[in-house]
Amino acid sequence: MVEKNWSRQLPLHLMVMPALLLVLVFSYGPIAGLVIAFQKYSIVKGIFGSEWIGFDNFRYVFSLPGTLDVIGNTVLIAFMKIVAGLIAPIATALLLNEIRIESIKRGVQTLIYLPHFLSWIILGSILIDILSPSSGIVNQMLGLIGIKPIFFLGDNQWFPYLLVLSDVWKEFGFSTIVYLAALTSINPTLYEAAVVDGAGRWKQTLHVTLPGMLPIIILMSTLSLGNVLNAGFDQVFNLYSPQVYESGDIIDTFVYRLGLVDAQYAVATAMGMFKSAVSVLFVSVSYYLAYRLANYRIF
């Protein structure tokens, strides 16, 4: 019986093997390279010939004048994205739930869902064009009401908020699907009882819809803690410039410049390893809270 089941499952195992091999080569294999974070790494000498220096690379990277600012920027931008990324899709799901004409509802869903499939290279080019201080449509419209052109992508005051708004624009349509699915699980009899008690649409939303969505809101909130140090490399790299390093430089772009631009491979690895260690801690805490607050388990 066991042999029969194995022969039936063998094609499925073979189908998974290429994906498993890619994960082993590109995800688990490079972990061995983390050892250079503790070395005075030299490309010529390689991993096995480079001098072991312990935690000197970590001490050096945290002695750099901009390191703490980079960590602060990362946490601030990521936190704002988490908060905005929860509020926008929840509000959108509630509004879409009130639309009774199905064709309009589906059309709106499609429009807000579309940016999710576009890369930040495309969206970054669009934003650079429409936010240009000389020819961008946004500044042209501001000029009509007497406001001077604003260099959104080169102003430290505006840049972090632009990152948050553009990230919400790209992803809130995808996140809305989760909350729309949660709305379908609410018992319709609760709305009928609320109508009998004289509740209008607002009170039904406040006392029936939101409490019904609360478990999935708690779940998504706690799971998002794992992204507190992921402020979005693709987005920032395509939009930032040296003018906004003060407010827009994050850990990932900092590591990119240290490692690939300045060729300080060991120092960049040390910074990346620090980020990974803290991220693992936050992911562990988020899964624990998800289990305690929303009874969500992976294992």
ZAMILUM-980412 format. One record per residue (C-alpha): y, z, x; residue number from 1; residue in three letters; chain. Coordinates in pm, whole numbers, plus 50000, padded with zeros to 5 digits. Last residue first. Layout:
! ZAMILUM-980412
Y	Z	X	NUM	ALA	A
...
//
This chain:
! ZAMILUM-980412
52539	51251	50292	299	PHE	A
52844	51083	50140	298	ILE	A
52940	51356	49897	297	ARG	A
53211	51387	49634	296	TYR	A
53216	51705	49422	295	ASN	A
53588	51654	49357	294	ALA	A
53748	51971	49502	293	LEU	A
53478	52109	49732	292	ARG	A
53318	51779	49827	291	TYR	A
53649	51599	49874	290	ALA	A
53778	51899	50070	289	LEU	A
53481	51876	50308	288	TYR	A
53524	51500	50336	287	TYR	A
53893	51543	50419	286	SER	A
53824	51815	50677	285	VAL	A
53571	51596	50858	284	SER	A
53806	51297	50848	283	VAL	A
54090	51513	50984	282	PHE	A
53879	51636	51276	281	LEU	A
53749	51288	51351	280	VAL	A
54111	51164	51351	279	SER	A
54210	51434	51603	278	VAL	A
53932	51323	51839	277	ALA	A
54013	50954	51791	276	SER	A
54383	51007	51864	275	LYS	A
54306	51199	52181	274	PHE	A
54062	50927	52288	273	MET	A
54330	50663	52239	272	GLY	A
54568	50860	52457	271	MET	A
54304	50901	52729	270	ALA	A
54209	50535	52705	269	THR	A
54572	50432	52752	268	ALA	A
54595	50655	53060	267	VAL	A
54276	50507	53207	266	ALA	A
54381	50149	53138	265	TYR	A
54731	50165	53281	264	GLN	A
54761	49784	53282	263	ALA	A
55131	49799	53177	262	ASP	A
55097	49540	52898	261	VAL	A
54732	49578	52796	260	LEU	A
54675	49951	52844	259	GLY	A
55008	50129	52817	258	LEU	A
55159	49876	52576	257	ARG	A
54855	49878	52346	256	TYR	A
54827	50258	52362	255	VAL	A
55189	50290	52245	254	PHE	A
55122	50034	51970	253	THR	A
54828	50244	51848	252	ASP	A
55009	50577	51881	251	ILE	A
55314	50467	51683	250	ILE	A
55654	50321	51776	249	ASP	A
55871	50283	51467	248	GLY	A
56149	50543	51495	247	SER	A
56257	50533	51861	246	GLU	A
56073	50208	51933	245	TYR	A
56312	50038	51688	244	VAL	A
56519	49824	51926	243	GLN	A
56214	49752	52142	242	PRO	A
56075	49542	51853	241	SER	A
55868	49613	51543	240	TYR	A
55738	49383	51270	239	LEU	A
55411	49223	51382	238	ASN	A
55297	49522	51588	237	PHE	A
55389	49764	51309	236	VAL	A
55180	49586	51046	235	GLN	A
54875	49522	51260	234	ASP	A
54882	49875	51408	233	PHE	A
54892	50057	51073	232	GLY	A
55002	50421	51063	231	ALA	A
54654	50552	51132	230	ASN	A
54700	50912	51243	229	LEU	A
54691	51057	50889	228	VAL	A
54419	50814	50789	227	ASN	A
54145	51077	50745	226	GLY	A
54374	51263	50508	225	LEU	A
54333	50967	50268	224	SER	A
53994	51105	50162	223	LEU	A
54163	51413	50018	222	THR	A
54412	51216	49810	221	SER	A
54156	50961	49690	220	MET	A
53925	51239	49568	219	LEU	A
54202	51442	49407	218	ILE	A
54325	51132	49221	217	ILE	A
53965	51047	49122	216	ILE	A
53918	51396	48974	215	PRO	A
54264	51395	48806	214	LEU	A
54227	51070	48613	213	MET	A
54117	51242	48291	212	GLY	A
54389	51504	48338	211	PRO	A
54641	51217	48375	210	LEU	A
54524	51032	48064	209	THR	A
54488	51321	47819	208	VAL	A
54778	51567	47841	207	HIS	A
55056	51369	48009	206	LEU	A
54951	51023	47898	205	THR	A
54891	51138	47542	204	GLN	A
55225	51321	47556	203	LYS	A
55402	51001	47655	202	TRP	A
55223	50787	47398	201	ARG	A
55304	51025	47112	200	GLY	A
55111	51339	47021	199	ALA	A
55098	51432	46652	198	GLY	A
54782	51646	46657	197	ASP	A
54593	51362	46489	196	VAL	A
54715	51131	46766	195	VAL	A
54581	51374	47029	194	ALA	A
54242	51386	46857	193	ALA	A
54226	51006	46859	192	GLU	A
54323	51002	47227	191	TYR	A
54044	51248	47308	190	LEU	A
53803	51040	47101	189	THR	A
53857	50753	47345	188	PRO	A
53664	50945	47619	187	ASN	A
53817	50869	47958	186	ILE	A
53586	50661	48180	185	SER	A
53790	50343	48139	184	THR	A
54093	50513	48294	183	LEU	A
53902	50579	48616	182	ALA	A
53837	50206	48653	181	ALA	A
54209	50143	48619	180	LEU	A
54261	50406	48890	179	TYR	A
54032	50228	49136	178	VAL	A
54178	49886	49052	177	ILE	A
54529	50016	49128	176	THR	A
54428	50062	49493	175	SER	A
54405	49683	49539	174	PHE	A
54742	49626	49377	173	GLY	A
54899	49904	49585	172	PHE	A
54799	49741	49915	171	GLU	A
55055	49480	50020	170	LYS	A
55364	49607	49842	169	TRP	A
55279	49965	49941	168	VAL	A
55259	49858	50306	167	ASP	A
55592	49676	50273	166	SER	A
55758	49986	50128	165	LEU	A
55617	50218	50396	164	VAL	A
55707	49992	50688	163	LEU	A
56055	49934	50546	162	LEU	A
56096	50311	50522	161	TYR	A
56017	50347	50892	160	PRO	A
56261	50061	50984	159	PHE	A
56573	50164	50791	158	TRP	A
56729	50433	51009	157	GLN	A
56597	50289	51334	156	ASN	A
56774	49959	51260	155	ASP	A
56628	49641	51409	154	GLY	A
56396	49527	51130	153	LEU	A
56647	49608	50854	152	PHE	A
56943	49442	51028	151	PHE	A
57184	49504	50740	150	ILE	A
57443	49245	50639	149	PRO	A
57770	49393	50500	148	LYS	A
57778	49492	50134	147	ILE	A
58035	49320	49912	146	GLY	A
57828	49261	49599	145	ILE	A
57746	48900	49686	144	LEU	A
57680	49003	50045	143	GLY	A
57390	49219	49931	142	LEU	A
57231	48909	49775	141	MET	A
57270	48719	50101	140	GLN	A
57130	49017	50288	139	ASN	A
56814	49009	50076	138	VAL	A
56783	48629	50091	137	ILE	A
56769	48632	50469	136	GLY	A
56997	48388	50652	135	SER	A
57202	48597	50894	134	SER	A
57065	48953	50877	133	PRO	A
56706	48825	50838	132	SER	A
56522	49030	50575	131	LEU	A
56372	48733	50385	130	ILE	A
56251	48559	50702	129	ASP	A
56123	48860	50891	128	ILE	A
55947	48977	50575	127	LEU	A
55771	48644	50525	126	ILE	A
55666	48627	50890	125	SER	A
55528	48981	50866	124	GLY	A
55339	48890	50549	123	LEU	A
55166	48601	50723	122	ILE	A
55084	48790	51044	121	ILE	A
55012	49098	50835	120	TRP	A
54719	48915	50682	119	SER	A
54710	48810	50317	118	LEU	A
54424	48923	50092	117	PHE	A
54600	49242	49978	116	HIS	A
54906	49035	49885	115	PRO	A
54714	48889	49584	114	LEU	A
54642	49211	49390	113	TYR	A
54993	49241	49245	112	ILE	A
54980	48887	49106	111	LEU	A
54621	48910	48981	110	THR	A
54681	49238	48798	109	GLN	A
54993	49095	48634	108	VAL	A
54797	48796	48507	107	GLY	A
54514	49017	48382	106	ARG	A
54754	49230	48177	105	LYS	A
54938	48929	48044	104	ILE	A
54611	48770	47928	103	SER	A
54489	49098	47775	102	GLU	A
54790	49157	47551	101	ILE	A
54775	49534	47490	100	ARG	A
54972	49650	47793	99	ILE	A
54976	50032	47801	98	GLU	A
54697	50053	48058	97	ASN	A
54902	49834	48288	96	LEU	A
55173	50101	48293	95	LEU	A
54927	50381	48373	94	LEU	A
54761	50172	48645	93	ALA	A
55101	50092	48795	92	THR	A
55200	50460	48805	91	ALA	A
54871	50552	48974	90	ILE	A
54899	50257	49212	89	PRO	A
55254	50353	49324	88	ALA	A
55207	50731	49351	87	ILE	A
54901	50731	49576	86	LEU	A
55009	50476	49836	85	GLY	A
55357	50630	49836	84	ALA	A
55208	50964	49942	83	VAL	A
54966	50815	50196	82	ILE	A
55229	50576	50335	81	LYS	A
55477	50861	50378	80	MET	A
55212	51062	50563	79	PHE	A
55124	50767	50790	78	ALA	A
55490	50707	50876	77	ILE	A
55554	51075	50953	76	LEU	A
55229	51131	51146	75	VAL	A
55272	50819	51358	74	THR	A
55642	50880	51424	73	ASN	A
55568	51236	51537	72	GLY	A
55291	51119	51768	71	ILE	A
55524	50856	51918	70	VAL	A
55802	51112	51958	69	ASP	A
55560	51346	52136	68	LEU	A
55465	51069	52378	67	THR	A
55814	50939	52454	66	GLY	A
55907	51146	52760	65	PRO	A
55568	51108	52936	64	LEU	A
55418	51448	53018	63	SER	A
55157	51407	52745	62	PHE	A
55026	51091	52913	61	VAL	A
55011	51263	53253	60	TYR	A
54826	51573	53138	59	ARG	A
54572	51356	52956	58	PHE	A
54527	51137	53265	57	ASN	A
54481	51447	53482	56	ASP	A
54199	51579	53262	55	PHE	A
53918	51525	53513	54	GLY	A
54007	51316	53819	53	ILE	A
53683	51125	53891	52	TRP	A
53745	50841	54140	51	GLU	A
53638	50492	54038	50	SER	A
53314	50345	54171	49	GLY	A
53087	50371	53868	48	PHE	A
53348	50263	53615	47	ILE	A
53470	49966	53816	46	GLY	A
53585	49960	54178	45	LYS	A
53796	49644	54145	44	VAL	A
53920	49727	53795	43	ILE	A
54034	50067	53918	42	SER	A
54023	50381	53710	41	TYR	A
54153	50710	53836	40	LYS	A
53890	50865	53612	39	GLN	A
53865	51100	53314	38	PHE	A
53985	50849	53053	37	ALA	A
53754	50602	53230	36	ILE	A
53458	50780	53065	35	VAL	A
53565	50636	52732	34	LEU	A
53390	50314	52838	33	GLY	A
53058	50444	52708	32	ALA	A
53203	50429	52358	31	ILE	A
53232	50050	52406	30	PRO	A
52862	50007	52314	29	GLY	A
52885	50190	51981	28	TYR	A
53129	49967	51795	27	SER	A
53109	49616	51947	26	PHE	A
52747	49595	52068	25	VAL	A
52579	49838	51827	24	LEU	A
52780	49716	51527	23	VAL	A
52707	49352	51612	22	LEU	A
52335	49429	51645	21	LEU	A
52330	49603	51308	20	LEU	A
52498	49302	51146	19	ALA	A
52243	49067	51304	18	PRO	A
51951	49301	51206	17	MET	A
52036	49336	50835	16	VAL	A
51866	49010	50735	15	MET	A
51560	49100	50941	14	LEU	A
51532	49431	50757	13	HIS	A
51555	49251	50423	12	LEU	A
51291	48999	50528	11	PRO	A
51060	49289	50632	10	LEU	A
51085	49470	50298	9	GLN	A
50801	49282	50129	8	ARG	A
50575	49306	50435	7	SER	A
50655	49676	50463	6	TRP	A
50568	49737	50098	5	ASN	A
50230	49568	50146	4	LYS	A
50160	49762	50464	3	GLU	A
50234	50090	50285	2	VAL	A
50000	50000	50000	1	MET	A
//
